[in-house]
Amino acid sequence: MHTCTLSIEQQIGCGHYGRVVKARAKGITAPNEVETEVAVKMVKSRADVTEIKSLVSELKILVHLGCHLNVVN
């Protein structure tokens, strides 16, 4: 398993329990890969347990989608 370097840029959206930021990722598919523009979904900095559970539930749904070009599994 290789590691990925992630550089957070700016917020591009937000919702009730989370936010989405634009980022650059290097090494998503291969260690020497060029940077790829990605969106990263995360809970807000002061999230409570309910908000974290909501994000985890959403991520579980994405796992069931299987491999998809726009989702890092």
Helices and strands as residue ranges (DSSP letters): E 5-14, E 18-26, E 35-43, H 49-64
